[in-house]
Amino acid sequence: MTDNKAAEIDARDLRRAFGNFATGVTIVTTLDEAGLPCGFTANSFTSVSIDPPLLLVNIAKSAFGRDAFTGSRGFAVNILAAEQRELSNRFARAGTDKFANQDWHSAITGSPIIDAVVAWFDCEHFEQVDAGDHIILIGRVLKYDYNTHAPLGFCRGAYVSFGLTPNMLQLVSTPGSLRVAAIIESDGKILLERNPENGQLLLPASNRVGDAATGDSLLGKLASAGIEVDLPFIYAAYHEKTQRFVYYLGELLSINDAVETRTMRFYEFDNITWEEINDSAVIAMLERFIREKRLGNYSVYIGDREQGEVHPA
Ligand SMILES: Cc1cc2nc3c(=O)[nH]c(=O)nc-3n(C[C@H](O)[C@H](O)[C@H](O)COP(=O)(O)O)c2cc1C
């Protein structure tokens, strides 16, 4: 790319492009001059060398903890477990008391090793490289440990769980335990179905995706309401006991207005009667969807109901 082109790079768009690279999530820690623990969430961690044992992480020059990190004896990289999303959020917020109520211990450099992480590396500084708006901290690993717990993942601005794939396979192969639903948006409206028995609102759902010709499948139900959709993305997937839920993000292909669609209709985001939706997981997910739709930046949530963005009912 020429310099000319480089000057045209849009920072937000470049960040979004970089965000396609799926990573784990770490909390990088150190002790400041006063011996107080500090840390920040980072996904720029990379292993660098085995001999000598080196790793790197990038810290923004604008970070509150910059001086603490560049001036310390060393730093520790804590690789987060799937259930440590809240911790990740907390350490991504500047200026909060990040270590309040958080158990940690130290190894060699004194840098905090956070409890229940899947791996940690205690490092002394090896080199610091000035790199644009960041500083690359290259650390020499002095001590480390790890376990077999599932790590937290991050991609396209959202947390993901790498533990899903086997679950998904199990999900698909367990008869009767699957619930599939579709989030279908059109012009700031979302498709909801009214349950004729109790009057509650819900997302169109079934026990399988099926096709337009199969009446009781998800696509079949939609087709009989005159709604033709594509379901290209999974927006959320979680399990609750033996029941597994997959929420697809649907793309509306066509609507046949001639069909009487008494049970399904599109609701303006602002006119959704939330009190008529009796599933708090669906409410949390729809709120996330509407938020992300307005920001124009979707995330994919994959995890289980307890650990996820979708909170327990
Ligand atoms: C998933 C995730 C990854 C991040 N990765 C980095 C990173 O690699 N380097 C960085 O400097 N900030 C990164 N951040 C942002 C910092 O965590 C955030 O700016 C934090 O407030 C910095 O802490 P401080 O300003 O209190 O020092 C990341 C945030 C998130 C949520």
The ligand as an SDF file (V2000), in Angstrom:
LIG
                    3D

 31 33  0  0  0  0  0  0  0  0999 V2000
  -10.7430   -7.6160   24.6330 C   0  0  0  0  0  0  0  0  0  0  0  0
   -9.9030   -6.3780   24.8790 C   0  0  0  0  0  0  0  0  0  0  0  0
   -8.6030   -6.3550   24.4430 C   0  0  0  0  0  0  0  0  0  0  0  0
   -7.7860   -5.2400   24.6620 C   0  0  0  0  0  0  0  0  0  0  0  0
   -6.4950   -5.2780   24.2580 N   0  0  0  0  0  0  0  0  0  0  0  0
   -5.6760   -4.2410   24.5480 C   0  0  0  0  0  0  0  0  0  0  0  0
   -4.3010   -4.3200   24.2270 C   0  0  0  0  0  0  0  0  0  0  0  0
   -3.8150   -5.2920   23.6900 O   0  0  0  0  0  0  0  0  0  0  0  0
   -3.5130   -3.2510   24.5550 N   0  0  0  0  0  0  0  0  0  0  0  0
   -4.0180   -2.1410   25.1750 C   0  0  0  0  0  0  0  0  0  0  0  0
   -3.2490   -1.2110   25.4750 O   0  0  0  0  0  0  0  0  0  0  0  0
   -5.3470   -2.0450   25.4880 N   0  0  0  0  0  0  0  0  0  0  0  0
   -6.1680   -3.0780   25.1980 C   0  0  0  0  0  0  0  0  0  0  0  0
   -7.4900   -3.0310   25.5350 N   0  0  0  0  0  0  0  0  0  0  0  0
   -8.0000   -1.7950   26.1660 C   0  0  0  0  0  0  0  0  0  0  0  0
   -7.5650   -1.6800   27.6220 C   0  0  0  0  0  0  0  0  0  0  0  0
   -7.9370   -2.8160   28.3750 O   0  0  0  0  0  0  0  0  0  0  0  0
   -8.2210   -0.4480   28.2570 C   0  0  0  0  0  0  0  0  0  0  0  0
   -7.8590    0.6960   27.5250 O   0  0  0  0  0  0  0  0  0  0  0  0
   -7.8300   -0.2390   29.7010 C   0  0  0  0  0  0  0  0  0  0  0  0
   -8.6720    0.7470   30.2290 O   0  0  0  0  0  0  0  0  0  0  0  0
   -6.4240    0.2140   29.9050 C   0  0  0  0  0  0  0  0  0  0  0  0
   -6.2500    0.3130   31.2910 O   0  0  0  0  0  0  0  0  0  0  0  0
   -5.6550    1.5820   32.0110 P   0  0  0  0  0  0  0  0  0  0  0  0
   -5.9500    2.7890   31.1510 O   0  0  0  0  0  0  0  0  0  0  0  0
   -6.3600    1.6030   33.3460 O   0  0  0  0  0  0  0  0  0  0  0  0
   -4.1680    1.3340   32.1500 O   0  0  0  0  0  0  0  0  0  0  0  0
   -8.2990   -4.1120   25.3250 C   0  0  0  0  0  0  0  0  0  0  0  0
   -9.6380   -4.1340   25.7620 C   0  0  0  0  0  0  0  0  0  0  0  0
  -10.4290   -5.2670   25.5370 C   0  0  0  0  0  0  0  0  0  0  0  0
  -11.8450   -5.2890   26.0340 C   0  0  0  0  0  0  0  0  0  0  0  0
  1  2  1  0
  2  3  1  0
  2 30  2  0
  3  4  2  0
  4  5  1  0
  4 28  1  0
  5  6  2  0
  6  7  1  0
  6 13  1  0
  7  8  2  0
  7  9  1  0
  9 10  1  0
 10 11  2  0
 10 12  1  0
 12 13  2  0
 13 14  1  0
 14 15  1  0
 14 28  1  0
 15 16  1  0
 16 17  1  0
 16 18  1  0
 18 19  1  0
 18 20  1  0
 20 21  1  0
 20 22  1  0
 22 23  1  0
 23 24  1  0
 24 25  2  0
 24 26  1  0
 24 27  1  0
 28 29  2  0
 29 30  1  0
 30 31  1  0
M  END
$$$$
